[in-house]
Amino acid sequence: MTKIEMVNKIGESVALPKSDIEKILDQFVKATQDTLKAGDKVSLTGLGSFIPKDRKARTARNPKTGAAVNVPAKKVVKFKPGKELLEVMQEQPPQ
């Protein structure tokens, strides 16, 4: 789902102009990014949690040549789905 599709989907059930929905969605993304950058977790009931993690430096192998490649340490974001999302994903689609 793209951002525009998300705005349209939300617009179907909320009586707000699409431009306002887009601004809210933009602010949500910015707030999430700022929180994760600060090293804090973002939890959304019904969806799950975005958790910032530090990935250690490591040595990997190039699968084509077999040469060792140094992979530097970096920060990544892990997503842990919530209970409600897991339950929804297990439901059978209507036939």
Residue, then its C-alpha position, 0 to 999 in steps of 0.5 A: m500500500t502506498k502513501i496515497e492509497m493509505v490516505n484514500k483508505i483513511g479518507e473513506s472512514v474519516a470526515l477530513p480532507k485528504s490534504d489534512i490526512e496526508k499532513i497527519l500521516d507525514q507528522f506520524v512518520k516524522a514523530t516515529q523517525d525522531t523517536l527511533k533516532a533517539g533510541d526509544k521504542v514506538s508501540l502501536t496497540g493493534l499493530g506492533s512495536f518498532i524497536p531500534k537496535d544496534r547491529k554489531a560489525r561483522t565479517a561476511r563472505n561475498p557469495k560469488t567470490g568467497a572473499a571476506v567482506n567487512v560489514p560495519a556496525k549500524k543502527v537498524v529498526k526491528f518490527k515486532p508484530g502485536k498480538e492483534l495483528l498476529e490474530v488478524m493474519q491467522e483469520q481465514p479469508p471469506q470464500 
